[in-house]
């Protein structure tokens, strides 16, 4: 699974932030890793140098092998918290997506094959 990190100029410590978020996402999404081709993470500070509630946004797009991508966004006061919220939402969406796919996949039973 490829990992791509993008941030705007107002997010400080980009390398360190990218490493922390990548480690967190790889840990949270380890069980889906063989079903995902790429994770694209976008982190930005909406207000720039001004401070405000929930001004850090983290958008994650998970590219699913052979299916449409799923995108989620988390908002918080800190970049890591926004990434954590987005990761939690993504895990829920992927569980729901793959749960449905697993329930609806039908293997031909030997006695039913013509």
N, C-alpha and C positions, 0 to 999 in steps of 0.2 A: 504494500500500500504506500503510495507516494504521499508526501506531506508538503503542502505549499503554504507559506505564511506571508501575509501582506499587512502592512500597517501604514498609517499616515505619519507625517513628520512630528506630530505632537505627542506620540506615544514614545516615552523615553525608555532607554535600555532595550532596544529592539531585539538584539541577539539573545539576551537573557530571557526576555519575555517569550520569544519564539521557542526557545528550548524548554521552558517550563510548560508552556501550553501544549507543545508537541508531546512531551512525556505524559502529561495528564490525559490527553486524548488517546494516545496509544494504549495506556493502561485501561481506560474506561471502555474502549472499543475493541479490545483484543479478541473477544469472541466473534466479532463480525469481520475481522481483518481479511479473511479469505474471500469474503463477499464484496469487499470494497476495493476500488482501484485507486482512488485518490481522495484526500481530504484537503479542502481549500479553506483556509482561515483568514478572515479579514478583521483586523482590530483597528478601531478609530476612537478618537476623543472628539465628541460632537462639539463641545464648547472651546476646544483648544486650551488656551492658558487660563480661561475662566473656570471656576469650579461650579458644579451643580449636581443635583441628584440624578443618578443614573445616566451620567454623561459619557460613560465608556460603553461602547457597543462592540460585541464580538459576533460575527456572522460566520457560521460554518456550513459549508456545502459538502455533503458526502456523495461521491460518485459511486453508484452501485453498479456492479458488473452486470451488463446486459439489461439494465433498467434505467428509469429516469432518476436524476439526482434528487436528493432531499436537502433542503436548506432550512436552517434555524437561526435565530438571533437571541442573544442574551444581553441584558442591559444592567449595569451596576455602577457603583461609585469607583470601583477598582477594576483594572483590566482582568486580573486573575479571577475575580468573582464573576465578571461578565462571561468569561470563557467557561467557568464551572457551570453557570446556569445554561449556557448554550449546549454544553456537552450533555447535561442531564436531559434536556429536551430532545437532543438528537438520539440518545440511547432509547428513550421512550418511543420515538418515532420509528427507529429501526426495529425495535422489538415488535411493534405493531405491524410494520411492513413485512418483516420476515416471518412473523407468526402467521399472518394471513397467507403468505406464499407457501409456507410449509403445510398449512391445513388444506390448501387447495391443490397441492401437487398430487397427482394420482399416478401411482405405479400400477402397471397392468399386472393383475394377479394371474398366475399361471393357468388357473382353471377358467379364467374369463377371456383369455387370448384366443382369437379365432384362427 
